[in-house]
Amino acid sequence: MKAVGLTKASTDFIDLEIAQPKPESHDLLVKIKAISINPVDTKQREATKITGDEVRILGWDAVGEVVEIGSEVTLFKTGQEVYFAGDVTRPGAYAEFTLIDERLVGLKPRNLSLEEAAAMPLTTITAWEALFDRLGIVEEDEGKSILIINGAGGVGSIATQLAAHVGLEVIATASRPETIEWTEKFGAQHVLNHREKLTPQLKQLGFEQGVDFILCLHNTNAHWDDMQEAVRPQGEICSIVELAEPVKMSLLKDKSATFSYEFMFTRSKYDTVDKVKQHEILTEAAHMLDGGTLQTTLNKVLSPINAATIEEAHQIISSGKMIGKLVVKGFE
Amino acid sequence: MKAVGLTKASTDFIDLEIAQPKPESHDLLVKIKAISINPVDTKQREATKITGDEVRILGWDAVGEVVEIGSEVTLFKTGQEVYFAGDVTRPGAYAEFTLIDERLVGLKPRNLSLEEAAAMPLTTITAWEALFDRLGIVEEDEGKSILIINGAGGVGSIATQLAAHVGLEVIATASRPETIEWTEKFGAQHVLNHREKLTPQLKQLGFEQGVDFILCLHNTNAHWDDMQEAVRPQGEICSIVELAEPVKMSLLKDKSATFSYEFMFTRSKYDTVDKVKQHEILTEAAHMLDGGTLQTTLNKVLSPINAATIEEAHQIISSGKMIGKLVVKGFE
């Protein structure tokens, strides 16, 4: 089968012909139709150290068709179109076929095109887990406030929609006219400029005691002190970006505040007992996307899936300026 | 009225005669019968900087009788015996009379003596808020595991009981024969030695992936790396002890783990809208103490309440070796 991979020979992506894998146990064999590129792809590329004849296939956000199933599969059958983010410890979706555990997969939203659907799984799972599993937002939190730092990125665009949908007052951050417009379109009621300190801007909006929740989708170290100040007593901060440098935690003590990380590959990497939650999230999200409660965050499509296009996509993601989501569609 | 205070003249406690305060608004005037000494008392003593003629009265854990009420009080009436921890930003309970907001007060457990009841409020609120408000433990968490670091201290003794009561598997830490016996008496199913690394001890007990919850009631910086290792994927750590030094947060990212602080004075200090929760906690805890579901953690009583006894009590607390709770009872 065709694949785009990394080898020992070069740091460039290479068009390869490799053996098609065989599904066992809970795995589906999926024929890939469109993939989406995320910051995790560029991070994994940087972290990849290849020895010997190994080939590394990246890509964890895809739409495709189930063409074969493992012996223990119960949730899907061949012929179904599915969408999924997958498991970063396994070969990814820059390939004609990939293996994916059924518990990490949802049926593709019917009313969305392939590229619209491919844009969604990784960021939807991330935003969903951050809001509902890490920050623990529940129905009774309606009316509370959330600050979403970097509202116009991939995760921000869906987190803004989900937070607005459950009745939170959403304050997103953006710094360019086009990102401000984008995040307002998805439900942000206030937009702050993340190039300036956020706490004074929140006070100006009337959030004197701070906000109930903060979701950080940008350099966490850079925003750390500002977030500690901006969170209200008993409030909660969640970040998807690692605190690479040590941090002072002192300001959070007085407020009995909480900090959590969201990493969407935790469930698959550690094979947690609640791994099937990602199947449930994707299923529920598909209903919401089909019903129009959620909108796709797709903003750019490249084609076809080959080394040159993947390289171009990585350059765009690395710039940090992508608004919404970038999808690469179809093999030649 | 009699009081034991700190003045500009000396760092020693001094027996004083000061004016009796008058209750307004939501305040109760309480005649103090017994008080309990906590680490917060010794920390507040150290942090106290007195200028001019000011007098600082410490003490935030008490039992007494309501003798007068403010005009907006609805929860209590005069003649009732009450127990409370109070508000660290106001004068404390080392005095014949103190003012306390009714929303931070509960009726004294009927079946407990004055000193048995005085031992409970501050540590019960702390343990309760840590387990149920910060770690967010709910009924469905029955059967999950919690590591309580320093199980035999004031908060540890009640946290162990509460955690065991809701059906968690409790692993407490202790290092001396008498503390091991104490923590087992209160419901710890396993006892680890916190003078050695905890993660290998947990693995030996069969907690290969770590524990679901960790409650740190000891030097948080010293246990930081060990706790990051010992918490399971998607697990939660709560501490009541400030991380005074900066910390690396990297290990928590991969696990989507959570860290929270519990500081029992957050609600009163910031006058949060849910401040009355402390009244509710003390009310519920009184029922549990009266019914025998919870046991008092009282372990030592001194008498009477004066400068010399308070000094002795502070020395005992500062040693860090107190098992359970220390109470000082009655004025001369």
Contacts between the chains, C-beta under 8 A, distances in Angstrom:
chain1	res1	chain2	res2	distance
A	129	B	256	7.2
A	133	B	234	7.4
A	133	B	256	7.8
A	134	B	256	6.5
A	134	B	258	6.5
A	136	B	136	6.0
A	209	B	270	7.0
A	233	B	266	5.1
A	233	B	267	7.6
A	233	B	269	7.8
A	233	B	270	4.0
A	233	B	272	5.6
A	234	B	133	7.4
A	234	B	266	6.2
A	234	B	267	7.6
A	234	B	272	6.4
A	234	B	274	7.8
A	236	B	260	8.0
A	242	B	249	7.6
A	242	B	250	6.2
A	242	B	253	4.6
A	243	B	248	7.7
A	243	B	249	4.2
A	243	B	250	7.1
A	243	B	253	7.7
A	244	B	250	7.2
A	246	B	246	4.0
A	246	B	247	5.8
A	246	B	248	5.1
A	246	B	249	7.8
A	247	B	246	5.8
A	247	B	247	6.7
A	247	B	249	6.4
A	248	B	243	7.8
A	248	B	246	5.1
A	249	B	242	7.6
A	249	B	243	4.2
A	249	B	246	7.8
A	249	B	247	6.4
A	249	B	259	7.8
A	249	B	261	7.7
A	250	B	242	6.2
A	250	B	243	7.1
A	250	B	244	7.2
A	252	B	261	5.4
A	253	B	242	4.6
A	253	B	243	7.7
A	253	B	261	4.7
A	253	B	263	5.7
A	254	B	263	6.1
A	254	B	266	6.9
A	254	B	269	7.3
A	255	B	261	7.5
A	255	B	263	7.6
A	255	B	266	5.9
A	255	B	270	7.3
A	256	B	129	7.2
A	256	B	133	7.8
A	256	B	134	6.6
A	256	B	260	7.3
A	256	B	261	5.4
A	256	B	262	5.6
A	256	B	263	4.9
A	256	B	266	4.0
A	257	B	260	7.0
A	257	B	261	6.3
A	258	B	134	6.5
A	258	B	258	6.2
A	258	B	259	7.1
A	258	B	260	3.7
A	258	B	261	7.6
A	259	B	249	7.8
A	259	B	258	7.1
A	259	B	259	5.3
A	259	B	260	7.3
A	260	B	236	8.0
A	260	B	256	7.3
A	260	B	257	7.0
A	260	B	258	3.7
A	260	B	259	7.3
A	261	B	249	7.7
A	261	B	252	5.4
A	261	B	253	4.7
A	261	B	255	7.5
A	261	B	256	5.4
A	261	B	257	6.3
A	261	B	258	7.6
A	262	B	256	5.6
A	263	B	253	5.7
A	263	B	254	6.1
A	263	B	255	7.6
A	263	B	256	4.9
A	266	B	233	5.1
A	266	B	234	6.2
A	266	B	254	6.9
A	266	B	255	5.9
A	266	B	256	4.0
A	267	B	233	7.6
A	267	B	234	7.6
A	269	B	233	7.8
A	269	B	254	7.3
A	270	B	209	7.0
A	270	B	233	4.0
A	270	B	255	7.3
A	272	B	233	5.6
A	272	B	234	6.4
A	274	B	234	7.8
